[in-house]
Amino acid sequence: MGSSFGSPQPDAGTQMVVAELAGLDALDLADAGGRGRLAARAWQALWPKLLAVAIVLVIWELVHLSGWKGGILPGPGVTLSNLWAQAHASLLWRAIATTLERALIGFALAVVIGVVIGALVARIRPLRAAVGSMITALQTMPSIAWFPFAIIFFGAGNTSAILFVVVLGAAPSIANGLIAGVDYTPPLLLKAGAVMGLRRVLLYRFLILPASLPTFVAGLKQGWAFAWRSLLAGELLVVIANKPSLGILLSSYQDQADMASTIAVMIVILIIGLCVDSLFGVADRSIRHRWGLT
């Protein structure tokens, strides 16, 4: 009796609306929790880098204050102010664009050549016996040693000389990465692919390349490191008129004995390297996640 005369019970339509609103509230809370976890992960990844930068700045300032080498080393404040001033001028951005364009073209060519050579050498035993060790020898040869040959062959002041050495610096590492990945592909997978009818290109496309992806990505990362170093060395040696680059800026500031501007350009080169390394890190984490290793 008491329940009959209490507050009226909501009808079915009202109960449905209340349930839907409760569901939306739960989704909002879950989304907020997801954003919170994402922010926490971002902070966990960021704070060690910020701490490292702070330590470097402190050591740098202490060395500057010590007057080492007659005080030729400018402090962080002067150098960062110089970098800020250069960032507001078009010359630095034109130089960055030129250097990145050469880096992307050279690395893309190196990837194509390295993949083709690596795929052929990995699967054709006579070819591997003939040139397998030569790939490693090319990888260990300093890139700077190729520039006299490249300058004589392509001519001074030619971008082709720089790209030639960039490709020679990166392609062997990429090829060796693919070869190592193919070598460690489980034979059982190859037999399964044969049973499924995979042959030649299809075998590489759907089985060997996915199986060798972790080692191949490591080879790509190493190849990029060699390509980047070769490129900057080439820009210091091969001067091309009306084409400012990071290497030319370094050479110009060296001639002017402008230490602050030199270090500022070096910081730009370091930042670009860190950004590219972060991209490879994202690819590596994605692969490990797909393989169930995280």
Secondary structure per residue as TSV (DSSP state, phi and psi in degrees):
chain	resnum	aa	ss	phi	psi
A	1	M	-	360.0	-44.8
A	2	G	T	-61.3	-39.3
A	3	S	T	-69.5	-23.4
A	4	S	T	-70.5	-34.4
A	5	F	T	-100.6	9.4
A	6	G	S	-78.6	-158.4
A	7	S	S	-64.3	141.6
A	8	P	-	-65.5	141.4
A	9	Q	-	-78.5	137.0
A	10	P	-	-66.0	146.5
A	11	D	-	-75.8	179.2
A	12	A	H	-64.0	-38.6
A	13	G	H	-64.4	-42.1
A	14	T	H	-65.3	-40.8
A	15	Q	H	-61.6	-37.5
A	16	M	H	-65.6	-43.0
A	17	V	H	-62.9	-43.6
A	18	V	H	-61.3	-41.5
A	19	A	H	-64.3	-41.4
A	20	E	H	-65.1	-41.3
A	21	L	H	-64.1	-38.7
A	22	A	H	-63.8	-38.7
A	23	G	H	-64.4	-40.8
A	24	L	H	-64.2	-39.8
A	25	D	H	-61.8	-40.5
A	26	A	H	-63.9	-40.8
A	27	L	H	-62.8	-42.0
A	28	D	H	-61.2	-42.6
A	29	L	H	-65.2	-40.7
A	30	A	H	-64.1	-40.5
A	31	D	H	-65.6	-40.8
A	32	A	H	-64.5	-39.9
A	33	G	H	-63.5	-38.8
A	34	G	H	-64.6	-41.5
A	35	R	H	-63.7	-38.2
A	36	G	H	-64.0	-42.2
A	37	R	H	-65.8	-38.5
A	38	L	H	-63.8	-42.6
A	39	A	H	-64.5	-38.1
A	40	A	H	-65.2	-41.9
A	41	R	H	-65.3	-39.0
A	42	A	H	-63.6	-41.3
A	43	W	H	-67.3	-40.1
A	44	Q	H	-61.0	-34.7
A	45	A	H	-79.1	-26.0
A	46	L	H	-88.7	-37.9
A	47	W	H	-64.5	-35.4
A	48	P	H	-62.4	-36.8
A	49	K	H	-67.0	-42.4
A	50	L	H	-63.5	-38.6
A	51	L	H	-64.6	-41.5
A	52	A	H	-63.0	-42.3
A	53	V	H	-62.6	-42.3
A	54	A	H	-62.8	-41.4
A	55	I	H	-63.6	-43.3
A	56	V	H	-62.0	-43.7
A	57	L	H	-63.1	-40.1
A	58	V	H	-64.8	-47.0
A	59	I	H	-62.5	-42.4
A	60	W	H	-58.8	-46.4
A	61	E	H	-64.6	-39.2
A	62	L	H	-64.8	-41.5
A	63	V	H	-63.4	-41.2
A	64	H	H	-62.3	-44.6
A	65	L	H	-68.2	-25.6
A	66	S	H	-71.1	-14.9
A	67	G	T	73.0	23.3
A	68	W	G	-60.8	140.5
A	69	K	G	59.3	37.0
A	70	G	G	70.1	20.9
A	71	G	G	72.1	22.5
A	72	I	T	-70.4	-22.6
A	73	L	S	-82.9	117.1
A	74	P	-	-73.1	157.8
A	75	G	-	-76.5	168.4
A	76	P	H	-59.9	-36.7
A	77	G	H	-62.8	-46.7
A	78	V	H	-63.9	-43.4
A	79	T	H	-67.2	-44.3
A	80	L	H	-67.4	-33.6
A	81	S	H	-65.1	-39.3
A	82	N	H	-63.2	-42.9
A	83	L	H	-62.5	-40.2
A	84	W	H	-62.6	-41.4
A	85	A	H	-66.1	-41.3
A	86	Q	H	-65.9	-33.8
A	87	A	H	-66.0	-22.3
A	88	H	T	-91.4	2.6
A	89	A	S	-108.6	152.0
A	90	S	H	-75.5	-22.6
A	91	L	H	-61.3	-44.9
A	92	L	H	-62.9	-43.2
A	93	W	H	-68.7	-35.0
A	94	R	H	-64.9	-39.6
A	95	A	H	-65.3	-43.3
A	96	I	H	-61.8	-43.7
A	97	A	H	-62.1	-42.8
A	98	T	H	-63.6	-46.6
A	99	T	H	-65.1	-43.6
A	100	L	H	-66.5	-36.5
A	101	E	H	-61.8	-45.6
A	102	R	H	-64.3	-38.9
A	103	A	H	-63.7	-44.7
A	104	L	H	-67.3	-42.6
A	105	I	H	-64.7	-48.3
A	106	G	H	-63.0	-42.0
A	107	F	H	-69.5	-38.1
A	108	A	H	-61.9	-44.3
A	109	L	H	-61.7	-40.5
A	110	A	H	-65.1	-37.4
A	111	V	H	-64.1	-46.7
A	112	V	H	-61.0	-49.7
A	113	I	H	-66.2	-43.0
A	114	G	H	-64.3	-39.4
A	115	V	H	-67.3	-44.1
A	116	V	H	-62.9	-49.4
A	117	I	H	-64.3	-44.4
A	118	G	H	-62.3	-41.1
A	119	A	H	-65.3	-42.4
A	120	L	H	-67.4	-47.2
A	121	V	H	-66.3	-36.0
A	122	A	H	-67.6	-30.2
A	123	R	H	-107.3	-12.9
A	124	I	-	-112.7	106.7
A	125	R	H	-63.7	-45.2
A	126	P	H	-59.8	-38.2
A	127	L	H	-66.4	-37.0
A	128	R	H	-66.4	-41.0
A	129	A	H	-65.1	-29.4
A	130	A	H	-81.2	-46.0
A	131	V	H	-122.1	1.3
A	132	G	H	-59.3	-46.8
A	133	S	H	-70.0	-28.0
A	134	M	H	-64.8	-34.7
A	135	I	H	-62.0	-44.8
A	136	T	H	-64.9	-37.9
A	137	A	H	-63.2	-41.7
A	138	L	H	-64.4	-35.6
A	139	Q	H	-65.9	-36.6
A	140	T	H	-83.8	-12.3
A	141	M	S	-74.4	128.8
A	142	P	-	-59.7	134.4
A	143	S	G	-63.4	-32.4
A	144	I	G	-61.5	-25.2
A	145	A	G	-70.8	-18.5
A	146	W	G	-82.9	-17.6
A	147	F	H	-67.3	-39.6
A	148	P	H	-56.4	-43.8
A	149	F	H	-62.4	-46.4
A	150	A	H	-64.5	-39.7
A	151	I	H	-67.1	-40.6
A	152	I	H	-67.1	-41.8
A	153	F	H	-72.4	-46.7
A	154	F	H	-94.1	-18.1
A	155	G	-	96.8	147.9
A	156	A	T	-69.1	148.2
A	157	G	T	73.3	29.7
A	158	N	-	-121.7	128.6
A	159	T	H	-63.4	-28.1
A	160	S	H	-60.0	-33.0
A	161	A	H	-62.6	-41.1
A	162	I	H	-68.1	-47.5
A	163	L	H	-62.8	-36.9
A	164	F	H	-58.0	-47.0
A	165	V	H	-71.8	-34.2
A	166	V	H	-61.3	-45.8
A	167	V	H	-63.8	-44.1
A	168	L	H	-64.2	-29.7
A	169	G	H	-75.9	-33.0
A	170	A	H	-97.9	-38.5
A	171	A	H	-58.3	-43.0
A	172	P	H	-60.4	-38.9
A	173	S	H	-65.7	-40.6
A	174	I	H	-65.6	-43.3
A	175	A	H	-62.7	-44.7
A	176	N	H	-65.0	-34.7
A	177	G	H	-62.7	-42.9
A	178	L	H	-68.2	-40.7
A	179	I	H	-61.2	-45.3
A	180	A	H	-63.2	-39.7
A	181	G	H	-63.7	-41.1
A	182	V	H	-65.9	-40.0
A	183	D	H	-61.0	-32.7
A	184	Y	T	-97.3	12.1
A	185	T	S	-71.8	124.2
A	186	P	-	-58.1	133.0
A	187	P	H	-57.2	-31.5
A	188	L	H	-62.1	-36.3
A	189	L	H	-65.5	-40.6
A	190	L	H	-63.8	-39.9
A	191	K	H	-66.2	-39.4
A	192	A	H	-63.8	-40.4
A	193	G	H	-63.2	-39.2
A	194	A	H	-64.9	-39.2
A	195	V	H	-63.5	-35.3
A	196	M	T	-79.4	-2.3
A	197	G	T	88.3	15.7
A	198	L	-	-80.2	129.1
A	199	R	-	-136.7	147.6
A	200	R	H	48.2	-114.3
A	201	V	H	-62.0	-42.4
A	202	L	H	-64.4	-33.9
A	203	L	H	-64.8	-41.5
A	204	Y	I	-67.8	-44.3
A	205	R	I	-64.9	-43.6
A	206	F	I	-104.5	-10.2
A	207	L	I	-131.1	-59.2
A	208	I	I	-67.5	-47.7
A	209	L	H	-62.5	-46.5
A	210	P	H	-60.7	-38.1
A	211	A	H	-69.1	-32.5
A	212	S	T	-95.1	8.9
A	213	L	H	-59.0	-44.6
A	214	P	H	-58.9	-45.9
A	215	T	H	-68.9	-35.8
A	216	F	H	-65.6	-41.5
A	217	V	H	-63.9	-37.9
A	218	A	H	-62.6	-38.7
A	219	G	H	-66.1	-38.1
A	220	L	H	-63.1	-42.5
A	221	K	H	-63.2	-44.1
A	222	Q	H	-66.1	-38.7
A	223	G	H	-62.3	-40.0
A	224	W	H	-62.8	-40.6
A	225	A	H	-60.4	-44.4
A	226	F	H	-65.8	-40.3
A	227	A	H	-64.2	-42.3
A	228	W	H	-65.3	-42.8
A	229	R	H	-67.4	-41.0
A	230	S	H	-63.7	-39.4
A	231	L	H	-63.9	-47.7
A	232	L	H	-65.7	-37.3
A	233	A	H	-63.4	-40.9
A	234	G	H	-65.3	-38.4
A	235	E	H	-69.5	-24.1
A	236	L	H	-75.7	-27.1
A	237	L	H	-99.0	-36.2
A	238	V	-	-103.8	108.9
A	239	V	-	-97.8	123.1
A	240	I	-	-113.6	125.8
A	241	A	T	-63.6	140.9
A	242	N	T	60.5	23.2
A	243	K	-	-130.5	80.8
A	244	P	-	-64.7	141.3
A	245	S	-	-143.6	171.0
A	246	L	H	-64.4	-37.3
A	247	G	H	-64.3	-41.5
A	248	I	H	-65.8	-38.5
A	249	L	H	-61.9	-43.3
A	250	L	H	-60.4	-45.6
A	251	S	H	-63.3	-40.7
A	252	S	H	-65.7	-44.6
A	253	Y	H	-68.7	-30.2
A	254	Q	H	-64.3	-44.4
A	255	D	H	-62.2	-31.0
A	256	Q	T	-88.2	-0.8
A	257	A	T	55.1	36.4
A	258	D	-	-95.3	90.6
A	259	M	H	-66.9	-40.6
A	260	A	H	-62.1	-45.2
A	261	S	H	-67.0	-36.7
A	262	T	H	-62.4	-48.4
A	263	I	H	-64.9	-35.3
A	264	A	H	-61.2	-43.7
A	265	V	H	-66.9	-37.8
A	266	M	H	-61.3	-37.0
A	267	I	H	-64.4	-40.1
A	268	V	H	-60.9	-44.8
A	269	I	H	-61.4	-41.0
A	270	L	H	-65.0	-41.4
A	271	I	H	-63.9	-42.7
A	272	I	H	-61.3	-43.4
A	273	G	H	-61.2	-40.8
A	274	L	H	-65.7	-38.6
A	275	C	H	-64.2	-44.6
A	276	V	H	-65.9	-39.9
A	277	D	H	-61.9	-35.8
A	278	S	H	-64.5	-38.0
A	279	L	H	-63.1	-43.0
A	280	F	H	-65.5	-34.1
A	281	G	H	-64.0	-40.2
A	282	V	H	-62.0	-44.1
A	283	A	H	-62.5	-41.9
A	284	D	H	-64.8	-43.9
A	285	R	H	-65.2	-36.6
A	286	S	H	-63.8	-42.1
A	287	I	H	-64.8	-46.0
A	288	R	H	-63.6	-33.9
A	289	H	H	-67.4	-42.4
A	290	R	H	-66.8	-30.2
A	291	W	T	-86.4	0.4
A	292	G	T	73.8	27.6
A	293	L	-	-98.1	2.2
A	294	T	-	-120.6	360.0
